[in-house]
Amino acid sequence: MNAAYLPSIMWEPMVRGALLEDFGIGGDVTTEALGRSDVILQAVFRARKAGVIAGLPGAALAFSLLDPSVTFDAVVEDGQRVEEGETVARVKGPARAILGGERTALNLLCHLSGIASTTRSIVDIVQDTKARVCCTRKTLPGLRAFQKYAVLAGGGSNHRYRLDDAILIKDNHIALCDGSITATLDAARQRAGHLMKIELEVDTLEQLETALEHGGADAFLLDNMSTDQLRTAVALIDSRAVAEASGGIRPDTARAIAETGVDILSLGWLTQTVTALDIGLDIA
């Protein structure tokens, strides 16, 4: 069963806002000008490139919010692979709703499917290692929940959703504590609730050793380390904490990094610089 799930209460405000942005004050003047806005249309969403689908609930809402009589029949599910030319969904309803909701539906479906497809490609590369492919908070404002949903649909995992999910100490936080890793860890432990996890970013093996000697953390973000350094770091951590690799992870380096024994590959570009999957909507 696909692990990606978002309730409709999350989808609706975002889709409604996108439709308002698209319709403006005057609505779809092109369709209305043709005088055939009540004609019943049937249209097909078709993949123009192979990939993994995500965003079908949002695409369906783009039509039903405009006209509840519209029927949207998904042929595949979010998280499912499709081949070039494969039918993704069928939609039927008044031209006013089909043509009015087309761009909002495609924007969501193409963008989120692009994230799911890219995620799945990296998941496939690191298959048979223990490493999980994880996204970050490098997301578009207002779309984080949906972009992270697409990562799950692609077989990946989610890092923090928000700043209050966990304590993640990075270099600027250490600088705030006069450059002292031990002082930073002490301050975080004193104020963290008993259920709050602490992760520490380290750039060098020396920083990691210092932290481990001072009680460690629940997870270590191993930033921009070479594969040799990552192997040494994994050995030093010795399963006492989660080992997360970050920086320099690309399709051509992901396998080697995963084989160092890290638990997580953290990739901000999964959501930040993704290419949309090409999907079209054609009148049947």
Secondary structure, 3 states (H helix, E strand, C coil): CCCCCCCHHHHHHHHHHHHHHHHCCCCCHHHHHCCCCCCEEEEEEEECCCEECCCHHHHHHHHHCCCCCCEEEECCCCCCEECCCCEEEEEEEEHHHHHHHHHHHHHHHHHHHHHHHHHHHHHHHCCCCCCEEECCCCCCCCCHHHHHHHHHHCCCECCCCCCCCCEEECHHHHHHCCCCHHHHHHHHHHHCCCCCCEEEEECCHHHHHHHHHCCCCCEEEEECCCHHHHHHHHHHHCCCCEEEEECCCCCCCHHHHHCCCCCEEECCHHHHCCCCCCEEEEEC
